[in-house]
Every structure is written in C-alpha cells, then in structure tokens.
Amino acid sequence: MLSLFRALTGTVTSYQDGDFSFSLHWPQNDELSDLVAAHNALGEVLRKQRLDLVQRELLLDTMVQNTPVAMLLVSDAGPIVYANIAARQLLNQGRRLEGHQLEDILAHASPALLEALARGGDGLFTTKATGANTDIDEEDVYHLARRSFKLNGRKHELLLLRQLTMELRRQEVQTWKKVIRVISHELNNSLAPLTSLAHSGAELVRRGQTERLPQILGTIEERTRHLENFILGYARFAKLPTPRLETQHWQGFLTQLGEQVIFKQIGEAPAEPCAFDPAQLEQALLNLLKNAHESGSPADEVGLEVRRLHDAVRIDVLDRGPGMSDAVLTNALVPFYSTKRSGTGLGLALAREIAEAHGGRITLTNREGGGLTVTIILPLA
C-alpha cells in the first residue's frame, strides 16, 4: 500500500509536468482498486486531450507559418515573441525574428511601413517593389492591421501585413474594362446618330431642301452637348481635388442650393457653422437631389434635412420613388454602376468620394412607405 501511494504521488507529479504516459497496476480487488482504475482512466483522458491539443497546435502552426500574411506578435516590452515565415522574409531576409527588438528590425524597414505604424490603427501603405528586377519602377501595396490583447497577463500586439498588389491590379484591370465598355457604349450611342444626321443634312443640302436643316443641327447640338457632359463627368470624378475647407453657415448654403434645384427643406438647419468645401458638397448634393427627382418621386416629396449630431453633421436626401432592391443597394456606390439606360454611374460614386474626402461617409437605405434616404455624415473636426 505504501508503494501504491508513492506511485500515485509520482504519477500526479508527472501529470503536473505534462507527462501522461504513466499508469498504475494494483492486483488486489479492494477499495484501492477503484481508486487505481479511476486514476488510470483520468490518465487516459488526459493523454487523449494532450494528443488532440498537440495535433491542433501543429495544424495551427502549419497554417500560420505558410500563410502569405506576415504575422508578428510583439510583447509590450518590445521583443518579438512570434513571427511566421512571411514576416521573416519581409523584414529580416528569412532569418529568425523571435527575441529581437521590434525597433531594431524596423530600422531597416521601408519608410512607408514606419509611417503606417506611426499613424496607428489599420491602413494601407505603398513601398517600392523588391526582387530581381529592382531597376523597374514598380510598387507593392500592403494592408497593415493591428490588434492588442493580453497574453499570460501581459499586453501584446499582433501585427498583420498583407500584400494586396496582385488583388488590386486584378481589380484595376476589371475596372478599366468596365470603364472602356461604358465609354464605348456611350460614344457609339452618340456618334452613330451624329453620323446619320450629318449624312442626312448633307443630302438635304445637295437636294436644296434646307427647311429641315435647323432641326437636324439642333439634334446634333443636343447629342454633342450630352457627350460633352458625359466626358466632363468622368473628368470631374477622376480629378477630384483635396477639399478646401471653409467655415459655412448651413442656412445660407441651403438657400443657395435651392436656387439650383427644387427640394423641400425639412426642419431648421443647425445654427452652428461647419467647415467643408462648399463647391464639392454642393456638387454632391446636386447629384443626390437630381437622382431623387429622376427616381419618379413627386417633386414636392424630394426633401433635404441637415441635423447636428454629437460630433458630426447628418445630411439626409429623401424621396418617395420606388426605392432600391438589395442588389442595387449593394452596388449603387460603385463607380460606373447604373440602372438608368443613359446613366454614367458616377453621381453616387462622386458623392461618396466627396464625403470620404471630408472624412465622412455615405449610406443608402429604403424608407418605410416607399422611397430612398441617402445620408451623408460629415465630422465636425
């Protein structure tokens, strides 16, 4: 019995050390045999759990090591606790990073990465491409994500660096293809009738039948003006300058806006002035109000409301048109997406660019009872 107690003490010590390979044998059939059987059953359970845990850790480590996302786990004191293969290749030419101070490793990193880390939070940054063809002027785009948490009671930070160059290039190609299709379609729709009208005008002049020439020339002028506005819309979207913020009083701004497009002002405008680019915000609201009128909404149901929030200003453009389906709501803010036959898909996209250039955002929601609400949120600061 004394040797059994010693064996129990030994196996429990082994369990504390993480070794669950021991079991006990007690030949007698008494009360102690139940204890030995329970002890052996516990060891078997712990062995299976340990094996499952090891397998999961192996699977997780394999996935983390072979992911293309560079991963760095840094303790609050500064040393790097963990780094996968992608991180070693990106920051230390494939050599180990564990144990090194992060600031020492970053001393040889690109200035763009240092700037992104100094900004704090998540974000994109661009660096010069490295590799065999370093003489070629190419750039790599990375996304930096940062997460802080406590591990074993100490603060740690996880840095994730993901290269987005190929995905962005593929997306860029798809966007260019879509732009080319839209421009080709619009040019064909305008140039084909212009060619026909020019031919008809020349034929009428040859016959001496000039009474229809003013109508033909008027149609040519209308189609040419439409094509000019179409091209100007693309140029305006592509060359949106940085907003020039000016302190503006809302009521005066809305009064001037009302001289260009009809809308019903809902409620009183905030008395406090706000800093924004009046020309750009006016262009965004003109596009939204024009869309509201073209939605089929009654003109007296097109409204605009400006409200002061805690740390922002909310602008709502409302109509009583048919609203949007879920698919259209998902894609409405994407450049060149349009459900109108003659639409360019730039009105909402330009409004989104202007809102985000001001540090704000834009959302679209269907209204109860029919219609759409387009909301622009602008920060006060």
C-alpha positions in Angstrom: 0.0 0.0 0.0 2.9 2.3 0.8 4.4 1.7 -2.7 1.0 2.4 -4.3 0.8 5.8 -2.5 4.3 6.5 -3.7 3.4 5.6 -7.3 0.3 7.8 -7.1 2.5 10.7 -5.9 4.9 10.0 -8.8 2.2 9.9 -11.5 0.5 13.1 -10.2 3.9 14.8 -10.4 4.3 13.5 -13.9 0.8 14.9 -14.8 1.9 18.3 -13.4 4.9 18.2 -15.7 2.7 17.3 -18.7 3.6 13.7 -19.0 0.5 11.5 -19.1 2.2 8.2 -20.2 2.2 6.5 -16.7 -0.5 4.1 -15.4 -0.7 2.1 -12.2 -1.4 -1.6 -11.5 -3.0 -2.9 -8.3 -3.5 -6.7 -8.2 -5.8 -6.8 -5.2 -9.6 -6.4 -5.5 -10.4 -4.0 -2.8 -11.4 -0.3 -2.3 -8.0 0.8 -3.6 -8.5 -0.9 -6.9 -11.4 1.5 -7.7 -9.0 4.4 -6.9 -6.3 2.9 -9.2 -8.9 2.4 -12.0 -10.2 5.9 -11.7 -6.6 7.2 -11.7 -5.7 5.3 -14.8 -9.0 6.4 -16.6 -8.0 10.0 -15.7 -4.6 9.5 -17.2 -6.1 8.1 -20.4 -8.4 11.1 -20.8 -5.5 13.5 -20.2 -3.4 11.6 -22.8 -6.2 11.9 -25.4 -6.7 15.6 -24.7 -3.0 16.3 -24.9 -2.7 14.4 -28.2 -5.7 16.4 -29.6 -4.1 19.6 -28.4 -0.8 18.8 -30.0 -2.5 18.0 -33.3 -4.4 21.2 -33.2 -1.3 23.2 -32.4 0.6 21.5 -35.2 -2.2 22.3 -37.7 -2.5 25.9 -36.5 1.3 26.4 -36.6 1.4 24.9 -40.2 -1.4 27.2 -41.3 0.2 30.3 -39.7 3.7 29.6 -40.9 2.5 29.1 -44.5 0.0 31.9 -44.8 1.1 34.7 -47.2 0.1 37.2 -44.5 3.1 38.4 -42.4 2.4 37.9 -38.7 4.3 39.5 -35.8 3.5 39.0 -32.2 5.2 41.7 -30.1 5.2 41.9 -26.3 4.6 45.2 -24.5 8.3 45.3 -23.5 9.4 45.3 -27.2 10.8 41.9 -28.1 9.2 39.9 -30.8 7.5 36.8 -29.4 6.5 35.1 -32.6 7.0 35.6 -36.4 5.9 33.4 -39.3 7.9 32.7 -42.5 6.3 35.6 -44.4 7.3 38.0 -41.7 10.9 36.8 -41.7 11.1 37.1 -45.4 9.6 40.5 -45.5 11.5 42.1 -42.6 14.7 40.0 -42.0 15.7 38.3 -45.2 14.3 34.9 -44.0 16.2 34.9 -40.7 14.5 34.4 -37.3 12.9 37.4 -35.6 12.0 35.9 -32.2 13.8 37.7 -29.4 14.8 40.7 -31.4 13.5 44.2 -30.5 10.9 45.4 -33.0 12.5 48.8 -33.3 15.8 47.2 -34.3 14.1 45.2 -37.0 12.2 48.2 -38.2 15.4 50.3 -38.5 15.9 48.6 -41.9 12.3 48.6 -43.0 10.8 50.9 -45.6 9.8 54.4 -44.6 6.3 53.8 -45.7 5.9 50.9 -43.2 7.3 53.1 -40.4 4.9 55.9 -41.3 2.0 53.4 -41.3 3.0 52.2 -37.9 3.3 55.7 -36.6 -0.2 56.6 -37.7 -1.7 53.9 -35.6 -4.6 51.7 -36.4 -5.2 49.8 -39.7 -4.3 51.2 -43.1 -2.7 50.8 -46.5 0.8 51.8 -47.5 2.9 51.5 -50.6 6.5 50.5 -50.9 9.0 50.1 -53.8 8.9 46.6 -55.1 11.9 44.4 -54.2 13.3 41.4 -56.0 15.3 40.6 -59.1 14.0 43.5 -61.2 14.6 46.3 -58.7 15.5 48.6 -61.6 11.9 48.5 -62.7 9.8 51.2 -61.1 7.1 49.2 -59.5 5.3 49.4 -56.2 3.8 47.0 -53.7 0.7 47.8 -51.8 0.3 46.4 -48.2 -2.5 46.4 -45.7 -1.5 46.8 -42.1 -3.8 45.5 -39.3 -3.0 45.8 -35.6 -4.7 44.1 -32.7 -3.9 44.4 -29.0 -4.7 41.8 -26.3 -3.4 40.3 -23.1 -1.5 37.0 -23.2 -0.5 35.4 -19.8 -1.4 38.6 -18.1 0.9 40.8 -20.3 -0.1 43.2 -23.1 0.8 42.0 -26.6 0.2 43.4 -30.0 -0.4 41.4 -33.2 0.8 43.0 -36.5 -0.6 41.6 -39.7 0.9 42.7 -43.1 -0.9 41.5 -46.2 0.3 42.2 -49.7 -2.6 43.4 -51.9 -0.7 44.3 -55.1 -2.0 41.4 -57.2 -5.6 41.7 -56.0 -5.6 45.5 -56.6 -4.1 45.0 -60.1 -6.7 42.5 -61.0 -9.4 44.8 -59.7 -7.8 47.7 -61.6 -7.9 45.7 -64.8 -11.6 44.8 -64.3 -12.4 48.5 -63.5 -10.6 49.6 -66.7 -12.5 47.1 -68.7 -15.8 48.3 -67.3 -14.8 51.9 -67.9 -13.9 51.1 -71.5 -17.2 49.3 -72.1 -19.2 52.2 -70.6 -17.3 54.8 -72.6 -17.5 52.8 -75.8 -21.2 52.3 -75.3 -21.9 56.0 -74.8 -19.7 57.1 -77.7 -21.4 54.6 -80.0 -24.8 55.8 -78.9 -23.8 59.4 -79.6 -21.6 59.1 -82.7 -23.9 56.7 -84.6 -26.8 59.2 -84.7 -24.5 62.1 -85.3 -23.0 60.4 -88.4 -26.5 59.6 -89.6 -27.7 63.2 -89.1 -24.7 64.6 -90.8 -25.3 62.4 -93.8 -28.9 63.4 -93.9 -28.0 67.1 -93.6 -25.5 66.8 -96.5 -28.1 65.0 -98.6 -30.7 67.7 -97.9 -28.2 70.4 -98.9 -27.4 68.6 -102.1 -31.1 68.5 -102.9 -31.6 72.1 -101.9 -34.2 71.1 -99.2 -32.8 73.2 -96.4 -36.0 73.6 -94.4 -35.2 70.7 -92.1 -31.6 71.7 -91.5 -32.3 73.7 -88.3 -33.9 70.6 -86.7 -31.0 68.4 -87.7 -28.5 70.9 -86.5 -30.4 71.2 -83.2 -30.4 67.5 -82.7 -26.6 67.3 -83.5 -26.0 70.1 -80.9 -28.1 68.3 -78.3 -26.2 65.0 -78.8 -22.9 66.8 -78.8 -23.7 68.6 -75.5 -24.8 65.3 -74.0 -21.5 63.7 -75.0 -19.6 66.7 -73.6 -21.4 66.5 -70.2 -20.6 62.8 -70.2 -16.9 63.3 -70.7 -16.9 66.2 -68.2 -18.5 63.9 -65.6 -15.7 61.4 -65.9 -13.0 64.1 -65.8 -14.6 65.6 -62.7 -14.6 62.2 -61.0 -11.0 61.4 -61.9 -9.6 64.8 -60.9 -11.4 65.5 -57.6 -9.1 67.8 -55.7 -8.4 67.8 -52.0 -11.3 69.6 -50.2 -10.7 73.3 -49.4 -12.4 73.6 -46.0 -14.2 76.9 -45.4 -16.5 77.8 -42.4 -20.1 77.9 -43.8 -23.4 78.7 -42.3 -25.9 75.9 -43.2 -28.9 78.1 -43.9 -27.1 80.3 -46.4 -25.6 77.2 -48.1 -29.0 75.6 -48.4 -30.6 78.7 -49.7 -28.0 78.9 -52.5 -28.5 75.2 -53.2 -32.3 75.8 -53.5 -31.7 78.3 -56.3 -30.3 75.5 -58.5 -32.6 72.5 -57.7 -36.0 72.1 -56.1 -36.3 70.5 -52.8 -38.3 70.7 -49.5 -36.2 71.7 -46.5 -37.1 69.6 -43.5 -36.7 71.2 -40.1 -34.3 74.0 -39.3 -30.7 73.9 -40.3 -28.1 73.8 -37.5 -27.2 77.3 -36.2 -23.6 76.3 -35.6 -21.4 76.8 -38.7 -19.4 73.9 -40.1 -16.2 73.6 -42.1 -16.5 71.9 -45.5 -15.7 72.6 -49.2 -18.9 74.4 -50.4 -18.3 73.7 -54.1 -17.7 69.9 -53.6 -20.6 69.4 -51.1 -22.9 71.4 -53.4 -21.9 69.1 -56.3 -22.6 66.0 -54.2 -26.0 67.3 -53.1 -26.9 68.4 -56.6 -26.2 64.8 -57.8 -28.3 63.3 -55.0 -31.2 65.7 -55.5 -31.1 65.1 -59.2 -31.3 61.4 -58.6 -34.2 61.9 -56.2 -36.2 63.8 -58.9 -35.3 61.2 -61.6 -36.5 58.3 -59.4 -40.1 59.1 -60.2 -40.8 60.8 -56.9 -43.2 63.7 -56.8 -41.2 66.9 -56.8 -42.8 68.1 -53.5 -41.7 64.8 -51.8 -38.0 65.4 -52.5 -36.6 66.7 -49.2 -33.3 67.6 -47.6 -32.6 67.7 -43.9 -29.5 68.8 -42.0 -29.1 67.8 -38.4 -26.4 68.2 -35.8 -25.2 65.1 -34.1 -22.8 64.8 -31.1 -19.6 65.1 -33.1 -20.9 65.2 -36.7 -23.5 66.6 -39.0 -26.0 64.4 -40.8 -27.4 65.3 -44.2 -30.4 63.3 -45.4 -31.7 63.5 -49.0 -35.2 61.8 -49.1 -37.6 60.9 -51.9 -40.7 58.9 -52.5 -39.6 56.9 -55.5 -39.6 53.1 -55.8 -36.5 52.7 -53.6 -33.8 50.2 -54.4 -33.6 46.4 -54.4 -30.9 44.7 -52.2 -28.7 44.1 -55.2 -28.8 47.7 -56.3 -28.2 49.0 -52.7 -25.1 46.8 -52.6 -23.6 48.2 -55.8 -25.1 51.7 -56.0 -22.0 53.4 -54.7 -19.6 51.5 -57.0 -18.3 53.7 -59.8 -19.9 53.2 -63.3 -22.7 51.1 -61.8 -26.1 52.5 -63.0 -29.6 51.1 -63.5 -30.5 54.0 -65.8 -30.4 53.5 -69.5 -28.4 56.7 -70.1 -26.7 56.8 -66.7 -23.0 57.0 -66.2 -22.9 55.5 -62.7 -20.9 58.5 -61.4 -23.4 60.6 -59.5 -23.4 58.5 -56.3 -19.8 57.5 -56.7 -18.8 61.1 -56.9 -20.9 61.9 -53.8 -19.2 59.1 -52.0 -15.7 60.4 -53.0 -16.6 63.9 -51.7 -18.0 62.6 -48.4 -14.9 60.4 -47.8 -12.5 63.1 -48.8 -14.1 65.2 -46.0 -13.5 62.3 -43.5 -17.2 61.3 -43.6 -19.3 58.5 -45.2 -22.5 58.0 -47.2 -25.2 55.4 -46.8 -28.4 54.4 -48.6 -31.5 53.0 -47.0 -35.0 52.4 -48.2 -37.8 54.3 -46.5 -40.9 52.9 -44.9 -43.8 53.6 -47.2 -41.5 53.7 -50.3 -38.6 55.9 -51.3 -35.0 56.2 -50.5 -32.9 58.0 -48.0 -29.3 58.9 -48.9 -27.3 60.0 -45.8 -24.0 61.9 -45.6 -22.2 62.1 -42.3 -19.6 64.8 -42.0 -17.3 65.1 -39.0 -17.2 68.4 -37.2 -13.5 68.4 -36.8 
